[in-house]
Amino acid sequence: MDTRMHHTWKNGRLIAMLGGTVQGRDCLTALTYLVRPGAMIRGAAIAEYERAFARQVGVAFAQSFASGRVALFGLLNQLGVGPGDEVLLQVPTHIVVANAIRYTGAIPVYVDCRPDTWNMDLQQARRLITPKTKVLLVQHTFGIPNDMDEVLALSRKHGLIVLEDCVHALGAEYKGRPVGSFGRAAFFSTEETKIISTTMGGMAVTDDAALAAQMLRFQSTCPWPPRHRVFRYLLKLVMYYFLTEPRVHRYARAIYEGLGNRMPLPRPTVKDELMGLRPKVYEQRLSNAQAVLGLRQLRTLAANLAHRRMIADLYRRDLGNTSLGLPRPPEQSTPAYVRYPVFVPDRQKAVAALKSLAVPGTWFTSVLEEAESPEYGGYVAGSCPRAEEAARHLVNLPTHQRACSRDAAALAAALRMIENTP
């Protein structure tokens, strides 16, 4: 790319990691509920959203919750996972995933990642199976599908329950089949950084009628979210939409960060969870207003995914002849690319090179993202060296619909410029 054009382009826009999933019409929907909150908490949209989500994943049943972590916690409980059981999961992941396991009394057993997808190293997982191992929890990192043939073969051989962590992966496919439809069950997130956003939200899905009935009973025991919290979720969605518009974000970044670091807007993860503790409010349902937002975004999911894949193709094309580490998805898989991960030699230098063009993501800066210490999740330092390397070297590039092809070209050019810089 011509250097002069590169600088001209970057001066006009700053791409945020948030904001590209939400569209203007979603803000109008949120504003309607903020002004007329009559059906904000309960309503018919919840069941309709659950049915639509199940159809999207290709399963029979779906139950909505306030977050993906609550969906996982409910699934583990209803599957009888408890004290003394072991759950295999990979790192890097988020502390809330480990917490959901630990809150049942079960033990998270951490498996290292592969360097080509940052998904679970199934060879190492095989070596960690013990008579106490009950669940194989497979994460589709960044929306890159795991090798589900190998996952299912391993689970059959050892009699393990397969749960899929699809929080990054709505719309991803393996051999033409949606992820989330392979295991006994799966859970998704619609938190503000994901493929679709209801600010916060989660979904448990399954084809198992008996498990679905149990999850429905679990859902009925979860309290409805308080009106003031849903109000703040909707307000946050609207404010972040405007503050992350590329030509505004350069000037609104300080406001955005101030809102993110201080109340009144709710944060996705509370302090107790970052320390591995169970918060006072944990199990909770999804509101009707959030379900309406989820339904609206499911209808445009195909265009959303097509854009993300197009941007990912541009990154791969422009960075493919460099020494940077790019994802190599399994054959016959179609990733969702919630973000595009790149393994760089010097993350600090890469972030500095990108910061005038975009706010680069740094999922993951820890093997247990956001944890105040990985030890709070029971992780032993040095046990998963590739994940620890990933936590030091990964940067994530935006793929959402506010990142255009010229943005992708400029970001790739910036990384190429620093690749061999001493």
N, C-alpha and C positions, 0 to 999 in steps of 0.2 A: 504494500500500500504506500502511496506517496505520502511522505512525512507531513507536508503542508496540509493535505486533505485530512490526515489523521488528527492534527491539532485543531483544525476548523471544526471537525465533527465532534471532538470531545468537549469543546467549549460550550456547546449548546445543550448537552444532555448528560445526565448522571443516572445510570440504571441502578435501581434498588433491587434487593433480593425479594422484597415483598411488593405487593400491589399489582403485579401482572396477572395474577389469577382472577382477581375481582374485576368486573366490568362495571360501567356506569349504570346499567340497568339493575345490577345488584345493589348499588347504593340507593337507587330510588326505592327498591323493595325495603331495604333497611330503614330508610327515612319514613316510609309509610307506617311501619310498626312503631317507630319512635314517636311519631305524632299521634297515632291512633293505636294504642297498645292492647286493644281488647283481646285479640287472639295471639298475643305474644308468646304465652307459655304453653297452652294446650290447644290442640286443633287437629283437623283431619290431615294436614300436610305431613305429619310425622309418619303415619302408616303408609301414605302414598310414596314418600321418600324412601322408606325402607324397602318397599316392593320394587321401586325403580332401581335402587342400589343393587338388590339381589339379582335383577335381570342383567344389569351391567356386568356383574362379576360372573354370571352364568351359574348361579346357585339358587336354591329354592327359598332360603330364609335369610333375613337380615334383621338385626335389632340395633337401634341407635342408642348412643350414650353421650355423655358430656365430653368424653375424650377417648382416644384410642387405648390409653392405658387402662381405663375402666373396663373397656370391652375385653382386653386381655385378662385382666383380673377376674372378670366374670367367667370367661371361658375356662380358665385354670380351675377355678372353684367348682364349676359344674362338671368338669371332667374328673373330679376327685383328687386333684393335685394338692398335696398338703405336706405337713411336717415329715421329714425324712426322704421325700422324693427329690430327685435331681432333674433339672431342666437344662438341656444343652442350648446355649445361645451364643451368637458370635459377638465379638468386638471388632471394630468400633460399633457402638450402638448408643442409645440414650439412657441416662440413669433411670428414667421412669419405667423403662422396660424391665430392667433388673429389679426395680422396686416392686412392680406388680407381682413378680415371682416371689420375692422375699415376703411380701405382705400375706401370702398364703401359708407361709411357714416352710416353703420348699427352698431348695438351694440352687442358685444359678451357677452353672458350670461353664466357664468361658472358653470359647473356641476361637482360634486365630482366624484371620481372613486370608483370602487369596489376593495376590498382588495385581491381578488382572481385572477383577470386578469388585473387590472389597466386600465380597460375599463370603459365607462360611467356607472354611477349608474342611471339606467333608472327610478327607483322609484323616485329619487330626481328630475330627469328631468321632470317627469310628474307634480310635484308640482311647477315647475318654469315656466310652460307654461302660457303665457298671450295672450290677443288679438293681441299683436304686434309680437308674435313669428311666424316666417315665415319658418325657416329652422332648421332641426335637423341634426347636423353634427356629425357623429359617427366615432370615431377613432378606428382602430384595432391595439391596442398598442402592440409593439414588434412583430407584425404579428400574434397576438392571436385574432381570430375572435370574434366580438361582437355577442350577441344573436339576430340574425337578425329577427327571428319570433317576438320577443318582440318589437324590433325597429319598424318593419312595422306595427304591431298592434297599437302601440302608435301613429305613424304618421297618420294612417287612422282615428283614433278616433278624432284627433285634426286638421286634414287637413294640416299637415306639409309636406314640401319638405324634403326628405331624401337625403343627400349627404354623401358619404363614404370617409373618410380620410384613404387611403390605402398606405401611404408613407412607412410604415414598412412591408406591407403585400402582395406584389406581390407573387402569387402562393398559398396563404392561401385559405382554402375552409370552407364553412359552409354547412353541410348536402350535401356534394358532389358538391356544386356549388361555383365557384370562388367568393371571396369577390370583390366588385367593380361592381357586376352585379345585386345587389339588389335594390339600390336606384335609384332616378331619374338620378343621375350621380355620378361619383367618380373621384378622382385625385390620382396620384401616383408620386413618386419621384425616380429618378435614380442618386441622389447625391452620393458622394463617400462612404457614410456609409451604403448604402441601399442594398437590395437583389441583384440587378445588378447595375453597375456603369457606367455612362458616364461622370464622375467627377461632372458635374451638369446636370440637366435635369428634366423634368416633363411631365406628360401626363394627359389629361382630357378624360374620356371615358363615353359613354352613349348609350342607345338603342333608345333614343328619336331623331327621324330624324329632327324635327324642331329645337331642341336645338343644335344638331350637326351642322346644317346649320348656326345657329347664332355663334357658337364657331368657325366655319371655317372663318366667316367674321371677328370675333375678332382676330383670328390668323393672318389674312392678314394685320391687322393694326399694328401688332407688328413688330418692326424693326428686321432685321437680326443681329446676334451678330457680333461685329467687329472681323476681322481676328486675331488681336493681342490677343484678349481674348480667342478665341478658341485655338490658338497656346499654350497659357499658360495652358488651361485645359488639352490638350493632353500631354504637357510636365509634368504636375503634375501627371497625371495617370501613366506615365512611371516611373518617379522618385519614386513615392510612392510604386509602385510595387516592385522595387528592395530594397528600404530602409526598407520595412516591411517584407521581407523574414525572417522567424523565426531565422535562424542561423546568420543572418546579423543584425537584428534589435537590439539585445542586444548592439552592438557596434555602430550602426548608429542612435540610439535613439536621441542623441543630435542634429545631423544633421536634422533629421526628425522634431524635435520640432522647430528648428531654421527656417526651411522652412515654417512650419505651422504658425509661429507667425510673420513672416516678408514677405513682397513682395520680389521676383517677382511673387510668385505663388498666384493665387486668392483664397480668403476665401469664403466659402459658404454664409456667412451672413455678410453684411457690417455694419459699426458702426451705421448709421442712423436707420437701422432696429432693432438693439438691444435696441434702445431708443424709439421704437414705431413710428419712423418717416418714411415717404415714401422717399426712395432714388431717386436720379435724374434719374437713369436708373433702371426701374422695369420691365414693359412688354417687353418681348423679345422672339425671336423664338429659336428653337434648330437648331444646325448646322448639315450639312450633315455628317461630319466626326463623330460626336457624335451619329448620327442615325445608322451609320455602326457598331459602338461599341455596341449599344443597340441591334441591330439585332443579332449580333454574340452571345451575352450573353443570349438572349432569346432562342437560339437553344440549349444551355446547361443548361437551367433553371431547368429541371427535376433532373439532377444530383446534381446541386447546392442545391436544396431544400431537396433532399434525404439525403445529407450529414448533412445539418443543423438539420434535424429531428433526425438523428442518434445521433448526439452530444447532442442534447437536451434530448433524451432518456437516455443517459449515466449520464448526470447531475441529472435527475429525479431519476434514479436508485440509485446513490451514495449519494444523499442528501435527499432522500425521508423519511428516518427514523430519520431525525434531526428536530430541532425546527425552522429551517430557513423557511421563507415564500417563497414557490414555486408557480408558476402559475398553476391554475386549469382551463384549457380551457373548454368552453361549450361542452356538449355531442354532438357527431356527427360533431365535428369541427376538422379541420386539420390545425394547425398553420404553419406559414412560419418561425418563429423564426429568425428574423433579428439579434437578440441577445437573450440570455437567462437571464431573470431577476431573481434576488434573493433578498429577503427582509432580511437584516441582522440587528442584534441589534446595532452594532457599525461599521459604514461604514469605518471610518478611520482605525480601526484595520483590517477589512477585506481587504481593499486596500493594507495595509502594508504586509499582509500575502500572497497576490496574486502577488505582484509586481515583484518578481524574476522569476515568471512563465509566466505572461502575463501582458499586460497593461489593467487593468480592466476598463470597461466602467462605467460611472456614469450618463447616462441618467436616471433620470432627477435630476439635482441638484437644480432646481427651478420648481415651478408649471408652469412657462412659461420659458422653457429652453433657456438659453443664454441671456435672457432679463437682462439689467443692473439693473432693478427693475421690479417686476411683476406689479407695479402700472402703468408702461408705457403701459401695455395692458389693463388697466382698471380693474385689479384684486384687490379685497378687501381682505386683510390679514384676515385669520381666517374663511373665507366663505366656504372653502373646506378642512376640517382638514385631511381627509385621503390622499388627494393628497399632502398636506404639509408634512405628515409623510413619504410618498413614496419618496419625494424629499430629505429627510434626511437619508433614510435607504436603498435605492435600489442600488445594484451593478449589472452590466450586464456582463455576461460571453460570450466569443466569440463562434460563431457557424460556422463560415465560413470555406472554404475548406482548409485553412492552419492550422486549429486547428484539430489535429488528436485525436484518442481515448485515447492515452496515455496522451496527454495534458489535456483532459477533466477529466481523472482520477486524475491527479496531482492537478488540480484546485479544484476539489471536496474535495480531501484529505486535502488541505490547509484550506478550509472553515470548514471542520469537526474539524480540530485541534483547531481552535479558537472559535468554537461555545460556549463552556462552560468555556473558559479561563477568569478569572476575570480581 
